Amino acid sequence: MKLILWLLIILLHSSSLFSQKIKKITKKDENRIYKYEVLNDNQDIKNGVYLEYNLDKNKELEGKYLNNLKEGEWKKYDNDERIISIETFLNDKRNGKARYFEYRYADKTKPPTGIIEGQYINDLQQGTWIVNEKIIKIQTNITYYQGKKHGLYEIKSIESSNKILIGKYKEDKRDSIWLFYNKEGKLQRELFFQNDIPQKNGKFYRNDTLILEYNFDENKIVKNNVGKPLFLDKNTEDLVENMSSPSGGVFFSNKFRKQVQKVLEYPSIAKRKGIDGTVEIRITVLENGEIEKIEAIKSPDKSLEDAAIIAIKKTLSMNNWMIIPAIQNGQPIKSAVNFPLMFKLAK
């Protein structure tokens, strides 16, 4: 009964506000034009439609006020007047459904390339939020509780519905088992987290076959079935997040590849001659993990070959890299791995 009475009071109050006479205001500053409605007898109180435009008179913001508080649906627009967000307000706080849009095309007629949608309760994200990235064709489902990631976290292919990643968060931190898959839906990594820190044995797969097992508690390789040496940063997050498998079948971290590309310098003589292409470097690793030799086995030009070797040596000297020798029959062995580096001239 009290609830019904309270709702009636709000309804009557709202009705009385909207029944009052309003005055339309237009203002302009150096950045925007503002058009909104206020109470006639108190122009400090916004009550009614609210609009903002840029100086080119393109709409940027649209919504409604009730007694100086945002209410109902509010929309934001980009410079081409495409909607970039729709949020629902109650008593000046986001409450209810929300949608956000991303556009990567200049063509205004094309639909959004990315959509995020979910729900707020008192300005805090709640429940399942869905992120659709249309260009790369993946969907991410994130569970929130009181504004923090808490519960299921899942990434999947929009085309095939294959899972790419599945795990759980606990108060914004990764928790329990996380499974990582490739585009074909085959398991790549199986990791256990507690308080966002990888623990126990992490397992790495290729074509559903276990090729590497790493104990995060003791920071050591348990199994290495790759048959080639591994180049990894000693920071365990590099092992967790950034493993890649190039055509040679050996594991380098993405961090290693990015660092080499960062220090790689395109020889000026090759630029002048218009020479580009791929240099393939062979790195020979001894049983103890030390590098015996870095040499080019394929190169379109000697200058590119020298630049590639210098970049790899510089990367290895400036970072805390962990080089794990290949293992055969349970014993470390001398082995070599090929590392391709591409030089490409800008057109």
Buried (B, 14 or more C-beta within 10 A) or exposed (E): EEEEEEEEEEEEEEEEBEEEEBBEEEEEEEEEBBBBBBBEEEEEBBBBBBBBBBEEEEBBBBBBBBBEBBBEBBBBBBEEEBBBBBBBBBEBBBBEEBBBBBBEEEEEEEEBBBBBBBBBBEEBBBEBBEBBBBEEEBBBBBBBBEBBBBBEBBBBBEEEEEBBBBBBBBEEBBBEEBBBBBEEEEBBBBBBBEEEBBBBBBBBBBEEEEBBBBBBEEEEBEBBBBEBBBBBBEBBEBBBBBBEBEEBEBBBBEBBBEBBEEBBEBBEEBBEEEBBBBBBBBBBBBEEBEBEEBEBEEBBBEBBBBBBBBBBBBBBEEBEBBBBBBBEEEEBBBBBBBBBBEBEEEE
